[in-house]
Amino acid sequence: MRVLVVDDDDDIRAFLGSVLAKQSVTVVTAGSGAEAMSVLGREAFDVVLLDLRLPDASGLDVLRWAREADVDTEFIVLTGHAEVETAVEAMRLGAYDFVAKPWRNSELLQVVGKAAEKKSLRRENVALKEVMRRDGLPQIVGQTGPVREVLAMIERVAASDRPVLIQGESGTGKELVARTIHLQSRRASRPFVSVNCGALSDTLLETELFGHRRGAFTGAVASRVGLFEAADGGTLFLDEIGEMSPAMQVRLLRTLDSGEVRRVGEERAFHVDVRIVAATAKDLSREATEGRFRWDLFYRVSTVIVPVPPLRRRHEDIPLLVRHFAETSVPEARALRFSPEAMALLVGYEWPGNIRELRNVMERLQILHRGGEVQPQDLPAELRAARAPAEPADSGLVPLSEVERRHVERVLDATAWNKTRAARILGVDIKTLNKKIRDFGIGGVRGTPPQAPQLG
C-alpha cells in the first residue's frame, strides 16, 4: 500500500509516517497543497491523508484539482471538530471519508484499510473491463436453445437489483453467468466480489463476509474489511451457497433482511448497498424440503432462478467452444485442427465435468499435440472409450430409455419445470419424477419449489 500524507505540521507528518510504516505501508509526505499536487501528478497512491488547512491552499482546492486531473486514489480528510461541515463538502467532492482530530490510531488505520481495499477493487474491475474490451470476455459461447434462454434471462435480470440464484452442475460456468449479470447491470462500475462458501470453515467464512475488529479473536492482529463492505455499491457473488452451514445461513439471512453488517467483535452495525448473486450445484428446494437449507433464506436469494444447462444438453455448441478456447488461450492453439473423427468424439462425449473439462482437454492438447490434425488417438482415453449418445445416422433408432429421457425432459421444459404439472402429465408421482430426473441426469432446476412448510 502507498499512502501520501499531506499536512503542514512536521510532527503530524512524522507521527502518521511512523504509525503507517508499522503496517508495512510505504509513506510519502507533503507539507503544502502545491507539493501535494506535484507529487500526485507524478506518482500513484492508494490513499491520501489530506489535512483541510494548508499554508497555500485548502484541502478542498486539492480535491477539486484531483477530480479535474482524474487522479485515481482515495482521499481521507483530516479535520478538526469545528470543520465537520467542510469535511462533508470534501466528501461531495469525492473524498472517501474523514477522520476528526484527535483520532485513535486504530480508527485511522481501519479507515485507511477500507479506502485502500476500495481502490484495489476498483482497479481489478477496470482491468476486467479492459480485458472485455480487448478480448470480448467474459463471453458465454453458444447458439443452442438452452444457451439463448440463459442469455435472455441475464438480459432481463441485469436491469433489476433483486437477488439471483444460478443453478447448474459443477463446471457449467455459473461464475461467468454471475459476472455477466454484474457487467450488464447499473452496478458494472462498482466491485464484483466473490467467495466460495463451501471452501471455508464457519469461522473463516464469517470473518471473510463480515470482517472483524482487531483483537476480536486470537490471531486478529489487525482489523479487516469484510466482503460485504468491499462490495458496497456492487455485487457479492456467493458461490456454492448450498454448502453453507445452518449457523451461517442464520447470520446471512439476518444481514439480508436488515441490509446491515456487523463486524465480528463489534456492536455497531452499518448499512451496505449490495446485490446478492448466489450459485449452487444443488437443488436448493430439495435441500430445504429435507431440512438442510432454510426456506426463508431460499426465498431471499432466489427471487429469480437462472438455470445453467450442462454441456451434454448442448452438444451442438461444442465446435464453437473448441474454437473459442483455441482463440482465447495459448496463441499456438490457433493452429489446432481436428479431424472429423476427433470432432465427432468431442461432440458425442457426455462431458461429466462440463465446460471446465472441455477447457482442460483443450489446454492439454495445446501442450502435447505435435502438429497436423488432431486425431482420435490424440484425445484422452476417456473420450475414446465413451460411446457417443447420438442416434445412429442410418436408422434413427435409439434405446427405449433414451426415448423416455427425452420425453421426460420435453414435458419438464413444456411446463417450465413445474414438477407437479409434469408429474400429472406423465402419470407418475413427484417422488418418481425426481428419481427419473436423477437417473437420467437431466440438469438444472427451473421451476418453483414445492410448497414450503409454514415458518414458525
Secondary structure, DSSP 8 states (H G I E B T S, - for coil): -EEEEE-S-HHHHHHHHHHHHTTT-EEEEESSHHHHHHHHHH---SEEEEESB-SSSBHHHHHHHHHHTT--SEEEEEE-GGGHHHHHHHHHTT--EEEESS--HHHHHHHHHHHHHHHHHHHHHHHHHHHHHHH--S-----SHHHHHHHHHHHHHHT--S-EEEE--TTS-HHHHHHHHHHTSTTTTS-EEEEETTSS-HHHHHHHHHEE-TTSSTT--S-EE-HHHHTTTSEEEEETGGG--HHHHHHHHHHHHH-EE--BT----EE---EEEEEESS-HHHHHHTTSS-HHHHHHH-SEEEE---GGG-GGGHHHHHHHHHHHS-GGGGG-EE-HHHHHHHHHS--TTHHHHHHHHHHHHHHH--SSEE-GGGS-HHHHHS---S--TTT----HHHHHHHHHHHHHHHTTT-HHHHHHHHT--HHHHHHHHHHHT-----S---------
